[in-house]
């Protein structure tokens, strides 16, 4: 098993470097044998890599000495883990009732066309990940779009492209 940890995979997943695998190995060594450590390890590893492709999950399983299906089960069960690479900026468009009625749907469609991706996908340059959410709790200033941690109010389809293009 130790030999498996020391080998760098021949085909690295997008954006994953050998240095990232070294950090993953360090995290796994720190937590190995500690009950309840899988979720904190997955969180720490996702912070390093940005996502949890199968190869990273296999590395974590080997490093912790747990079955791969256990790692996969946890990584796919919790919504805060992702197996797909995310963009530098996550764009969340609210589709709650107020936002939808006031133009959120049109803004989302405009973004899909402009970015060239559908909801829950990332642009090829990994600049943006486009998501829709059910409610952001800002119905009085609908429609609402959140880019990263920035909340934008009363966004319209005509202004959404200019808004996201401010984010490099």
OpenMM code with the backbone's topology and positions (N, CA, C; nanometers):
from openmm import Vec3, app, unit

residues = "UNK UNK UNK UNK UNK UNK UNK UNK UNK UNK UNK UNK UNK UNK UNK UNK UNK UNK UNK UNK UNK UNK UNK UNK UNK UNK UNK UNK UNK UNK UNK UNK UNK UNK UNK UNK UNK UNK UNK UNK UNK UNK UNK UNK UNK UNK UNK UNK UNK UNK UNK UNK UNK UNK UNK UNK UNK UNK UNK UNK UNK UNK UNK UNK UNK UNK UNK UNK UNK UNK UNK UNK UNK UNK UNK UNK UNK UNK UNK UNK UNK UNK UNK UNK UNK UNK UNK UNK UNK UNK UNK UNK UNK UNK UNK UNK UNK UNK UNK UNK UNK UNK UNK UNK UNK UNK UNK UNK UNK UNK UNK UNK UNK UNK UNK UNK UNK UNK UNK UNK UNK UNK UNK UNK UNK UNK UNK UNK UNK UNK UNK UNK UNK UNK UNK UNK UNK UNK UNK UNK UNK UNK UNK UNK UNK UNK UNK UNK UNK UNK UNK UNK UNK UNK UNK UNK UNK UNK UNK UNK UNK UNK UNK UNK UNK UNK UNK UNK".split()
positions = [
    Vec3(0.0830, -0.1194, 0.0000),
    Vec3(0.0000, 0.0000, 0.0000),
    Vec3(0.0871, 0.1254, 0.0000),
    Vec3(0.1986, 0.1236, 0.0721),
    Vec3(0.2867, 0.2397, 0.0790),
    Vec3(0.3378, 0.2771, -0.0603),
    Vec3(0.3673, 0.1776, -0.1424),
    Vec3(0.4151, 0.2054, -0.2783),
    Vec3(0.3094, 0.2795, -0.3587),
    Vec3(0.1821, 0.2460, -0.3365),
    Vec3(0.0743, 0.3148, -0.4083),
    Vec3(0.0691, 0.4613, -0.3713),
    Vec3(0.1006, 0.4934, -0.2449),
    Vec3(0.0985, 0.6332, -0.2014),
    Vec3(0.2137, 0.7126, -0.2612),
    Vec3(0.3256, 0.6478, -0.2844),
    Vec3(0.4436, 0.7184, -0.3322),
    Vec3(0.4425, 0.7411, -0.4826),
    Vec3(0.3596, 0.6693, -0.5533),
    Vec3(0.3549, 0.6835, -0.6983),
    Vec3(0.2670, 0.8008, -0.7372),
    Vec3(0.3150, 0.8799, -0.8311),
    Vec3(0.2326, 0.9858, -0.8862),
    Vec3(0.1544, 0.9253, -1.0016),
    Vec3(0.0229, 0.9455, -1.0040),
    Vec3(-0.0579, 0.8858, -1.1111),
    Vec3(-0.0096, 0.9325, -1.2480),
    Vec3(-0.0112, 0.8434, -1.3472),
    Vec3(0.0388, 0.8803, -1.4793),
    Vec3(-0.0450, 0.9867, -1.5484),
    Vec3(-0.1750, 0.9866, -1.5298),
    Vec3(-0.2631, 1.0826, -1.5956),
    Vec3(-0.3343, 1.1636, -1.4883),
    Vec3(-0.2816, 1.2814, -1.4611),
    Vec3(-0.3376, 1.3656, -1.3554),
    Vec3(-0.4710, 1.4252, -1.3993),
    Vec3(-0.5672, 1.4318, -1.3076),
    Vec3(-0.6927, 1.5006, -1.3379),
    Vec3(-0.6660, 1.6501, -1.3607),
    Vec3(-0.7583, 1.7168, -1.4270),
    Vec3(-0.7433, 1.8588, -1.4602),
    Vec3(-0.7124, 1.9427, -1.3376),
    Vec3(-0.6022, 2.0167, -1.3453),
    Vec3(-0.5662, 2.1100, -1.2400),
    Vec3(-0.5001, 2.0488, -1.1180),
    Vec3(-0.4795, 1.9186, -1.1153),
    Vec3(-0.4188, 1.8522, -1.0005),
    Vec3(-0.2698, 1.8348, -1.0278),
    Vec3(-0.1876, 1.8730, -0.9300),
    Vec3(-0.0427, 1.8656, -0.9454),
    Vec3(0.0164, 1.7628, -0.8496),
    Vec3(0.1398, 1.7187, -0.8750),
    Vec3(0.2056, 1.6271, -0.7809),
    Vec3(0.2182, 1.6881, -0.6403),
    Vec3(0.2357, 1.8198, -0.6344),
    Vec3(0.2455, 1.8866, -0.5039),
    Vec3(0.1148, 1.8742, -0.4257),
    Vec3(0.0041, 1.8780, -0.4971),
    Vec3(-0.1254, 1.8607, -0.4314),
    Vec3(-0.1377, 1.7206, -0.3737),
    Vec3(-0.0885, 1.6202, -0.4478),
    Vec3(-0.0928, 1.4838, -0.3968),
    Vec3(-0.0060, 1.4707, -0.2715),
    Vec3(0.1062, 1.5410, -0.2677),
    Vec3(0.1909, 1.5384, -0.1473),
    Vec3(0.1153, 1.5942, -0.0277),
    Vec3(0.0432, 1.7039, -0.0467),
    Vec3(-0.0350, 1.7631, 0.0622),
    Vec3(-0.1473, 1.6689, 0.1061),
    Vec3(-0.2101, 1.6025, 0.0089),
    Vec3(-0.3150, 1.5055, 0.0417),
    Vec3(-0.2570, 1.3933, 0.1262),
    Vec3(-0.1394, 1.3455, 0.0879),
    Vec3(-0.0741, 1.2391, 0.1641),
    Vec3(-0.0449, 1.2835, 0.3074),
    Vec3(-0.0020, 1.4089, 0.3250),
    Vec3(0.0266, 1.4621, 0.4591),
    Vec3(-0.1005, 1.4673, 0.5437),
    Vec3(-0.2084, 1.5124, 0.4833),
    Vec3(-0.3367, 1.5200, 0.5546),
    Vec3(-0.3808, 1.3803, 0.5964),
    Vec3(-0.3737, 1.2860, 0.5034),
    Vec3(-0.4157, 1.1488, 0.5330),
    Vec3(-0.3311, 1.0880, 0.6443),
    Vec3(-0.2015, 1.1139, 0.6423),
    Vec3(-0.1127, 1.0605, 0.7463),
    Vec3(-0.1505, 1.1167, 0.8840),
    Vec3(-0.1877, 1.2439, 0.8882),
    Vec3(-0.2269, 1.3093, 1.0139),
    Vec3(-0.3556, 1.2491, 1.0715),
    Vec3(-0.4477, 1.2088, 0.9836),
    Vec3(-0.5788, 1.1613, 1.0275),
    Vec3(-0.5922, 1.0092, 1.0292),
    Vec3(-0.4967, 0.9383, 0.9744),
    Vec3(-0.5077, 0.7924, 0.9616),
    Vec3(-0.5360, 0.7282, 1.0979),
    Vec3(-0.6377, 0.6427, 1.1006),
    Vec3(-0.6724, 0.5696, 1.2222),
    Vec3(-0.7619, 0.6462, 1.3181),
    Vec3(-0.7924, 0.7697, 1.2877),
    Vec3(-0.8790, 0.8490, 1.3760),
    Vec3(-1.0240, 0.8329, 1.3316),
    Vec3(-1.1099, 0.7868, 1.4200),
    Vec3(-1.2517, 0.7698, 1.3844),
    Vec3(-1.3160, 0.9044, 1.3456),
    Vec3(-1.4038, 0.9003, 1.2474),
    Vec3(-1.4767, 1.0200, 1.2064),
    Vec3(-1.3946, 1.1209, 1.1291),
    Vec3(-1.2829, 1.0774, 1.0744),
    Vec3(-1.1937, 1.1730, 1.0082),
    Vec3(-1.2203, 1.1907, 0.8593),
    Vec3(-1.3055, 1.1085, 0.8004),
    Vec3(-1.3213, 1.1124, 0.6550),
    Vec3(-1.3737, 1.2471, 0.6047),
    Vec3(-1.4763, 1.3009, 0.6675),
    Vec3(-1.5314, 1.4285, 0.6199),
    Vec3(-1.4284, 1.5418, 0.6335),
    Vec3(-1.3611, 1.5571, 0.7476),
    Vec3(-1.2589, 1.6630, 0.7544),
    Vec3(-1.1462, 1.6442, 0.6529),
    Vec3(-1.1093, 1.5197, 0.6261),
    Vec3(-1.0053, 1.4945, 0.5264),
    Vec3(-1.0544, 1.5340, 0.3879),
    Vec3(-1.1748, 1.4943, 0.3535),
    Vec3(-1.2303, 1.5314, 0.2231),
    Vec3(-1.2400, 1.6833, 0.2095),
    Vec3(-1.2822, 1.7522, 0.3153),
    Vec3(-1.2907, 1.8985, 0.3113),
    Vec3(-1.1529, 1.9601, 0.2882),
    Vec3(-1.0543, 1.9136, 0.3630),
    Vec3(-0.9190, 1.9681, 0.3496),
    Vec3(-0.8624, 1.9406, 0.2105),
    Vec3(-0.8865, 1.8211, 0.1600),
    Vec3(-0.8352, 1.7860, 0.0271),
    Vec3(-0.9061, 1.8646, -0.0824),
    Vec3(-1.0362, 1.8866, -0.0684),
    Vec3(-1.1082, 1.9659, -0.1678),
    Vec3(-1.0604, 2.1115, -0.1655),
    Vec3(-1.0220, 2.1619, -0.0484),
    Vec3(-0.9659, 2.2973, -0.0422),
    Vec3(-0.8356, 2.3049, -0.1214),
    Vec3(-0.7598, 2.1987, -0.1199),
    Vec3(-0.6317, 2.1958, -0.1915),
    Vec3(-0.6529, 2.1832, -0.3415),
    Vec3(-0.7398, 2.0916, -0.3828),
    Vec3(-0.7543, 2.0597, -0.5247),
    Vec3(-0.8686, 2.1322, -0.5939),
    Vec3(-0.9659, 2.1796, -0.5156),
    Vec3(-1.0813, 2.2467, -0.5732),
    Vec3(-1.1965, 2.1533, -0.6047),
    Vec3(-1.1690, 2.0250, -0.6104),
    Vec3(-1.2718, 1.9234, -0.6358),
    Vec3(-1.2148, 1.7873, -0.6013),
    Vec3(-1.2989, 1.6830, -0.6061),
    Vec3(-1.2566, 1.5498, -0.5637),
    Vec3(-1.2777, 1.4469, -0.6745),
    Vec3(-1.1920, 1.4484, -0.7777),
    Vec3(-1.2057, 1.3466, -0.8820),
    Vec3(-1.1767, 1.2081, -0.8237),
    Vec3(-1.2167, 1.1050, -0.8935),
    Vec3(-1.2020, 0.9676, -0.8447),
    Vec3(-1.0571, 0.9377, -0.8062),
    Vec3(-0.9611, 0.9840, -0.8838),
    Vec3(-0.8206, 0.9560, -0.8534),
    Vec3(-0.7804, 1.0144, -0.7172),
    Vec3(-0.8309, 1.1308, -0.6842),
    Vec3(-0.8028, 1.1914, -0.5537),
    Vec3(-0.8720, 1.1101, -0.4444),
    Vec3(-0.9938, 1.0665, -0.4696),
    Vec3(-1.0652, 0.9843, -0.3719),
    Vec3(-0.9910, 0.8529, -0.3466),
    Vec3(-0.9367, 0.7941, -0.4518),
    Vec3(-0.8598, 0.6701, -0.4367),
    Vec3(-0.7349, 0.6947, -0.3526),
    Vec3(-0.6721, 0.8082, -0.3731),
    Vec3(-0.5526, 0.8441, -0.2964),
    Vec3(-0.5884, 0.8607, -0.1487),
    Vec3(-0.7019, 0.9247, -0.1225),
    Vec3(-0.7476, 0.9437, 0.0156),
    Vec3(-0.7793, 0.8089, 0.0791),
    Vec3(-0.8493, 0.7232, 0.0068),
    Vec3(-0.8833, 0.5901, 0.0592),
    Vec3(-0.7569, 0.5133, 0.0963),
    Vec3(-0.6590, 0.5140, 0.0079),
    Vec3(-0.5332, 0.4437, 0.0355),
    Vec3(-0.4617, 0.5072, 0.1553),
    Vec3(-0.4616, 0.6395, 0.1603),
    Vec3(-0.3927, 0.7097, 0.2681),
    Vec3(-0.4560, 0.6893, 0.4040),
    Vec3(-0.5873, 0.6765, 0.4080),
    Vec3(-0.6571, 0.6555, 0.5346),
    Vec3(-0.6744, 0.5081, 0.5677),
    Vec3(-0.6550, 0.4225, 0.4672),
    Vec3(-0.6746, 0.2796, 0.4888),
    Vec3(-0.8216, 0.2426, 0.4999),
    Vec3(-0.9038, 0.3112, 0.4198),
    Vec3(-1.0475, 0.2811, 0.4184),
    Vec3(-1.0864, 0.2385, 0.2772),
    Vec3(-1.1971, 0.1665, 0.2639),
    Vec3(-1.2393, 0.1242, 0.1302),
    Vec3(-1.2732, 0.2441, 0.0406),
    Vec3(-1.2423, 0.2334, -0.0854),
    Vec3(-1.2705, 0.3399, -0.1813),
    Vec3(-1.4187, 0.3708, -0.1908),
    Vec3(-1.5033, 0.2684, -0.1805),
    Vec3(-1.6473, 0.2932, -0.1896),
    Vec3(-1.6979, 0.3790, -0.0738),
    Vec3(-1.6309, 0.3716, 0.0407),
    Vec3(-1.6701, 0.4540, 0.1552),
    Vec3(-1.6398, 0.6016, 0.1261),
    Vec3(-1.5222, 0.6282, 0.0703),
    Vec3(-1.4849, 0.7650, 0.0346),
    Vec3(-1.5801, 0.8181, -0.0721),
    Vec3(-1.6031, 0.7378, -0.1745),
    Vec3(-1.6937, 0.7778, -0.2831),
    Vec3(-1.8347, 0.8044, -0.2297),
    Vec3(-1.8822, 0.7190, -0.1411),
    Vec3(-2.0162, 0.7343, -0.0849),
    Vec3(-2.0325, 0.8661, -0.0109),
    Vec3(-1.9337, 0.9031, 0.0675),
    Vec3(-1.9406, 1.0294, 0.1415),
    Vec3(-1.9253, 1.1472, 0.0457),
    Vec3(-1.8320, 1.1379, -0.0484),
    Vec3(-1.8073, 1.2483, -0.1425),
    Vec3(-1.9281, 1.2764, -0.2314),
    Vec3(-2.0053, 1.1741, -0.2618),
    Vec3(-2.1223, 1.1951, -0.3481),
    Vec3(-2.2497, 1.2221, -0.2683),
    Vec3(-2.2505, 1.1914, -0.1397),
    Vec3(-2.3702, 1.2132, -0.0584),
    Vec3(-2.3865, 1.3602, -0.0198),
    Vec3(-2.2789, 1.4233, 0.0217),
    Vec3(-2.2861, 1.5612, 0.0705),
    Vec3(-2.2693, 1.6599, -0.0443),
    Vec3(-2.3620, 1.7551, -0.0497),
    Vec3(-2.3632, 1.8488, -0.1625),
    Vec3(-2.2459, 1.9457, -0.1635),
    Vec3(-2.1770, 1.9629, -0.0517),
    Vec3(-2.0635, 2.0557, -0.0502),
    Vec3(-1.9368, 1.9943, -0.1086),
    Vec3(-1.9413, 1.8656, -0.1418),
    Vec3(-1.8302, 1.8040, -0.2133),
    Vec3(-1.8651, 1.7990, -0.3612),
    Vec3(-1.7646, 1.8156, -0.4450),
    Vec3(-1.7876, 1.8093, -0.5889),
    Vec3(-1.6811, 1.7232, -0.6556),
    Vec3(-1.7247, 1.6493, -0.7547),
    Vec3(-1.6326, 1.5662, -0.8319),
    Vec3(-1.5957, 1.6323, -0.9641),
    Vec3(-1.6527, 1.7488, -0.9878),
    Vec3(-1.6238, 1.8213, -1.1112),
    Vec3(-1.5435, 1.9465, -1.0781),
    Vec3(-1.4491, 1.9839, -1.1624),
    Vec3(-1.3728, 2.1061, -1.1355),
    Vec3(-1.4650, 2.2278, -1.1346),
    Vec3(-1.4380, 2.3184, -1.0445),
    Vec3(-1.5153, 2.4422, -1.0349),
    Vec3(-1.4335, 2.5555, -1.0953),
    Vec3(-1.5033, 2.6592, -1.1363),
    Vec3(-1.4376, 2.7775, -1.1890),
    Vec3(-1.3850, 2.8664, -1.0768),
    Vec3(-1.3043, 2.9647, -1.1144),
    Vec3(-1.2541, 3.0610, -1.0159),
    Vec3(-1.3692, 3.1370, -0.9521),
    Vec3(-1.4761, 3.1566, -1.0290),
    Vec3(-1.5934, 3.2294, -0.9809),
    Vec3(-1.7167, 3.1425, -0.9986),
    Vec3(-1.7890, 3.1219, -0.8894),
    Vec3(-1.9151, 3.0506, -0.8975),
    Vec3(-2.0259, 3.1545, -0.9080),
    Vec3(-2.1057, 3.1433, -1.0131),
    Vec3(-2.2163, 3.2355, -1.0362),
    Vec3(-2.3443, 3.1607, -1.0020),
    Vec3(-2.4151, 3.2097, -0.8991),
    Vec3(-2.5409, 3.1481, -0.8568),
    Vec3(-2.6557, 3.2426, -0.8908),
    Vec3(-2.7465, 3.1946, -0.9721),
    Vec3(-2.8630, 3.2730, -1.0119),
    Vec3(-2.9831, 3.2178, -0.9366),
    Vec3(-3.0518, 3.3063, -0.8639),
    Vec3(-3.1678, 3.2639, -0.7859),
    Vec3(-3.2856, 3.2361, -0.8789),
    Vec3(-3.3506, 3.1222, -0.8548),
    Vec3(-3.4698, 3.0845, -0.9295),
    Vec3(-3.5892, 3.0691, -0.8372),
    Vec3(-3.5807, 3.1311, -0.7181),
    Vec3(-3.6964, 3.1346, -0.6290),
    Vec3(-3.8096, 3.2092, -0.6996),
    Vec3(-3.9283, 3.2004, -0.6469),
    Vec3(-4.0461, 3.2572, -0.7138),
    Vec3(-4.0283, 3.4040, -0.7497),
    Vec3(-3.9889, 3.4877, -0.6545),
    Vec3(-3.9762, 3.6318, -0.6813),
    Vec3(-3.8706, 3.6578, -0.7882),
    Vec3(-3.7571, 3.5928, -0.7790),
    Vec3(-3.6499, 3.6140, -0.8771),
    Vec3(-3.6921, 3.5641, -1.0148),
    Vec3(-3.7552, 3.4487, -1.0174),
    Vec3(-3.8007, 3.3905, -1.1437),
    Vec3(-3.8985, 3.4847, -1.2133),
    Vec3(-3.9982, 3.5325, -1.1396),
    Vec3(-4.1020, 3.6193, -1.1959),
    Vec3(-4.0448, 3.7525, -1.2426),
    Vec3(-3.9425, 3.8025, -1.1723),
    Vec3(-3.8874, 3.9345, -1.2045),
    Vec3(-3.7721, 3.9292, -1.3049),
    Vec3(-3.7481, 3.8138, -1.3680),
    Vec3(-3.6499, 3.8076, -1.4753),
    Vec3(-3.5295, 3.7193, -1.4517),
    Vec3(-3.5288, 3.6452, -1.3431),
    Vec3(-3.4156, 3.5572, -1.3147),
    Vec3(-3.3944, 3.4513, -1.4211),
    Vec3(-3.5041, 3.3968, -1.4723),
    Vec3(-3.4937, 3.2925, -1.5754),
    Vec3(-3.4266, 3.3470, -1.7013),
    Vec3(-3.4663, 3.4660, -1.7430),
    Vec3(-3.4067, 3.5277, -1.8623),
    Vec3(-3.2590, 3.5591, -1.8392),
    Vec3(-3.2255, 3.6056, -1.7190),
    Vec3(-3.0850, 3.6352, -1.6868),
    Vec3(-3.0021, 3.5066, -1.6920),
    Vec3(-3.0559, 3.3996, -1.6375),
    Vec3(-2.9852, 3.2716, -1.6402),
    Vec3(-2.9647, 3.2233, -1.7838),
    Vec3(-3.0684, 3.2311, -1.8647),
    Vec3(-3.0561, 3.1887, -2.0044),
    Vec3(-2.9530, 3.2727, -2.0787),
    Vec3(-2.9499, 3.4012, -2.0524),
    Vec3(-2.8509, 3.4891, -2.1160),
    Vec3(-2.7094, 3.4481, -2.0748),
    Vec3(-2.6924, 3.4157, -1.9475),
    Vec3(-2.5611, 3.3714, -1.8998),
    Vec3(-2.5202, 3.2395, -1.9636),
    Vec3(-2.6135, 3.1475, -1.9751),
    Vec3(-2.5818, 3.0198, -2.0388),
    Vec3(-2.5315, 3.0427, -2.1815),
    Vec3(-2.5984, 3.1287, -2.2544),
    Vec3(-2.5554, 3.1574, -2.3922),
    Vec3(-2.4191, 3.2263, -2.3936),
    Vec3(-2.4021, 3.3256, -2.3083),
    Vec3(-2.2771, 3.4025, -2.3067),
    Vec3(-2.1581, 3.3157, -2.2648),
    Vec3(-2.1758, 3.2360, -2.1605),
    Vec3(-2.0656, 3.1540, -2.1096),
    Vec3(-2.0467, 3.0256, -2.1901),
    Vec3(-2.1503, 2.9866, -2.2642),
    Vec3(-2.1401, 2.8647, -2.3445),
    Vec3(-2.1501, 2.7379, -2.2629),
    Vec3(-2.2125, 2.7459, -2.1456),
    Vec3(-2.2321, 2.6276, -2.0608),
    Vec3(-2.3728, 2.6286, -2.0044),
    Vec3(-2.4209, 2.5113, -1.9734),
    Vec3(-2.5492, 2.4958, -1.9068),
    Vec3(-2.5283, 2.5012, -1.7555),
    Vec3(-2.6365, 2.5126, -1.6818),
    Vec3(-2.6321, 2.5143, -1.5363),
    Vec3(-2.5582, 2.3910, -1.4852),
    Vec3(-2.4860, 2.4093, -1.3757),
    Vec3(-2.4077, 2.3041, -1.3101),
    Vec3(-2.2870, 2.2608, -1.3928),
    Vec3(-2.2374, 2.3517, -1.4747),
    Vec3(-2.1168, 2.3243, -1.5521),
    Vec3(-2.0191, 2.4395, -1.5376),
    Vec3(-1.8967, 2.4129, -1.5796),
    Vec3(-1.7871, 2.5089, -1.5684),
    Vec3(-1.7359, 2.5407, -1.7072),
    Vec3(-1.7023, 2.6672, -1.7287),
    Vec3(-1.6482, 2.7070, -1.8580),
    Vec3(-1.5157, 2.6343, -1.8818),
    Vec3(-1.4812, 2.6076, -2.0083),
    Vec3(-1.3587, 2.5338, -2.0381),
    Vec3(-1.2327, 2.5986, -1.9793),
    Vec3(-1.2319, 2.7307, -1.9662),
    Vec3(-1.1147, 2.7985, -1.9088),
    Vec3(-1.1175, 2.8003, -1.7558),
    Vec3(-1.2182, 2.7382, -1.6965),
    Vec3(-1.2387, 2.7297, -1.5509),
    Vec3(-1.2498, 2.8673, -1.4858),
    Vec3(-1.2994, 2.9614, -1.5612),
    Vec3(-1.3212, 3.0955, -1.5059),
    Vec3(-1.4525, 3.1005, -1.4267),
    Vec3(-1.5587, 3.0373, -1.4799),
    Vec3(-1.6896, 3.0423, -1.4161),
    Vec3(-1.7515, 2.9039, -1.4022),
    Vec3(-1.8215, 2.8852, -1.2910),
    Vec3(-1.9121, 2.7729, -1.2731),
    Vec3(-2.0499, 2.8341, -1.2580),
    Vec3(-2.1456, 2.7866, -1.3356),
    Vec3(-2.2800, 2.8422, -1.3352),
    Vec3(-2.3740, 2.7498, -1.2583),
    Vec3(-2.4433, 2.8064, -1.1610),
    Vec3(-2.5381, 2.7297, -1.0811),
    Vec3(-2.6681, 2.8070, -1.0674),
    Vec3(-2.7743, 2.7337, -1.0434),
    Vec3(-2.9000, 2.7980, -1.0064),
    Vec3(-2.9343, 2.7511, -0.8660),
    Vec3(-2.9945, 2.8406, -0.7886),
    Vec3(-3.0339, 2.8070, -0.6525),
    Vec3(-3.1826, 2.8366, -0.6372),
    Vec3(-3.2449, 2.7751, -0.5413),
    Vec3(-3.3889, 2.7893, -0.5233),
    Vec3(-3.4276, 2.9185, -0.4540),
    Vec3(-3.3512, 2.9640, -0.3554),
    Vec3(-3.3855, 3.0902, -0.2888),
    Vec3(-3.2629, 3.1418, -0.2155),
    Vec3(-3.2381, 3.2699, -0.2290),
    Vec3(-3.1280, 3.3340, -0.1584),
    Vec3(-3.1778, 3.4234, -0.0454),
    Vec3(-3.3089, 3.4271, -0.0255),
    Vec3(-3.3653, 3.5034, 0.0848),
    Vec3(-3.3603, 3.6536, 0.0658),
    Vec3(-3.3560, 3.6988, -0.0578),
    Vec3(-3.3502, 3.8423, -0.0864),
    Vec3(-3.4617, 3.8794, -0.1837),
    Vec3(-3.5808, 3.8308, -0.1574),
    Vec3(-3.6926, 3.8461, -0.2497),
    Vec3(-3.7278, 3.9920, -0.2781),
    Vec3(-3.7046, 4.0794, -0.1828),
    Vec3(-3.7388, 4.2203, -0.2002),
    Vec3(-3.6522, 4.2931, -0.3011),
    Vec3(-3.5371, 4.2336, -0.3357),
    Vec3(-3.4459, 4.2966, -0.4321),
    Vec3(-3.4211, 4.2042, -0.5516),
    Vec3(-3.5212, 4.1223, -0.5809),
    Vec3(-3.5125, 4.0239, -0.6887),
    Vec3(-3.5058, 4.0920, -0.8256),
    Vec3(-3.4454, 4.0246, -0.9215),
    Vec3(-3.3715, 3.8982, -0.9127),
    Vec3(-3.2304, 3.9190, -0.8579),
    Vec3(-3.1813, 3.8146, -0.7912),
    Vec3(-3.0525, 3.8207, -0.7236),
    Vec3(-2.9561, 3.7206, -0.7870),
    Vec3(-2.8312, 3.7664, -0.8021),
    Vec3(-2.7228, 3.6824, -0.8522),
    Vec3(-2.6068, 3.6964, -0.7541),
    Vec3(-2.5457, 3.5836, -0.7167),
    Vec3(-2.4298, 3.5865, -0.6294),
    Vec3(-2.3107, 3.5366, -0.7100),
    Vec3(-2.2052, 3.6168, -0.7135),
    Vec3(-2.0809, 3.5772, -0.7795),
    Vec3(-1.9768, 3.5671, -0.6683),
    Vec3(-1.9311, 3.4437, -0.6432),
    Vec3(-1.8414, 3.4228, -0.5291),
    Vec3(-1.9156, 3.4580, -0.4025),
    Vec3(-1.8681, 3.5603, -0.3308),
    Vec3(-1.9366, 3.6054, -0.2093),
    Vec3(-2.0050, 3.7407, -0.2297),
    Vec3(-2.0068, 3.7895, -0.3530),
    Vec3(-2.0685, 3.9192, -0.3843),
    Vec3(-2.2135, 3.9003, -0.4278),
    Vec3(-2.3046, 3.9665, -0.3587),
    Vec3(-2.4468, 3.9592, -0.3918),
    Vec3(-2.4852, 4.0797, -0.4762),
    Vec3(-2.5507, 4.0530, -0.5883),
    Vec3(-2.5946, 4.1586, -0.6799),
    Vec3(-2.7465, 4.1553, -0.6875),
    Vec3(-2.8085, 4.2717, -0.6708),
    Vec3(-2.9541, 4.2834, -0.6625),
    Vec3(-3.0131, 4.3418, -0.7896),
    Vec3(-3.1402, 4.3094, -0.8103),
    Vec3(-3.2175, 4.3629, -0.9229),
    Vec3(-3.1437, 4.3486, -1.0564),
    Vec3(-3.0881, 4.2322, -1.0784),
    Vec3(-3.0132, 4.2021, -1.2004),
    Vec3(-3.1107, 4.1702, -1.3131),
    Vec3(-3.0823, 4.2192, -1.4303),
    Vec3(-3.1669, 4.1922, -1.5466),
    Vec3(-3.0839, 4.1222, -1.6544),
    Vec3(-3.1509, 4.0581, -1.7458),
    Vec3(-3.0830, 3.9871, -1.8541),
    Vec3(-2.9911, 4.0808, -1.9324),
    Vec3(-3.0321, 4.2066, -1.9475),
    Vec3(-2.9517, 4.3024, -2.0237),
    Vec3(-2.8222, 4.3419, -1.9536),
    Vec3(-2.8147, 4.3247, -1.8211),
    Vec3(-2.6961, 4.3690, -1.7471),
    Vec3(-2.6105, 4.2548, -1.6941),
    Vec3(-2.6601, 4.1328, -1.7016),
    Vec3(-2.5906, 4.0198, -1.6405),
    Vec3(-2.4550, 3.9913, -1.7022),
    Vec3(-2.4428, 4.0063, -1.8344),
    Vec3(-2.3160, 3.9776, -1.9017),
    Vec3(-2.2101, 4.0779, -1.8569),
    Vec3(-2.2446, 4.2058, -1.8524),
    Vec3(-2.1495, 4.3083, -1.8057),
    Vec3(-2.1055, 4.2796, -1.6634),
    Vec3(-2.1984, 4.2353, -1.5820),
    Vec3(-2.1680, 4.2055, -1.4438),
    Vec3(-2.0625, 4.0963, -1.4333),
    Vec3(-2.0849, 3.9818, -1.4950),
    Vec3(-1.9899, 3.8712, -1.4796),
    Vec3(-1.8568, 3.8997, -1.5461),
    Vec3(-1.8564, 3.9796, -1.6488),
    Vec3(-1.7299, 4.0096, -1.7175),
    Vec3(-1.6355, 4.0955, -1.6335),
    Vec3(-1.6852, 4.1508, -1.5251),
    Vec3(-1.5995, 4.2257, -1.4322),
    Vec3(-1.5092, 4.1313, -1.3507),
    Vec3(-1.5448, 4.0032, -1.3495),
    Vec3(-1.4709, 3.9057, -1.2709),
    Vec3(-1.3675, 3.8350, -1.3587),
    Vec3(-1.2440, 3.8532, -1.3248),
    Vec3(-1.1356, 3.7902, -1.4012),
    Vec3(-1.0963, 3.6609, -1.3352),
] * unit.nanometer
topology = app.Topology()
chain = topology.addChain("A")
for resn in residues:
    res = topology.addResidue(resn, chain)
    for name in ("N", "CA", "C"):
        topology.addAtom(name, app.Element.getBySymbol(name[0]), res)
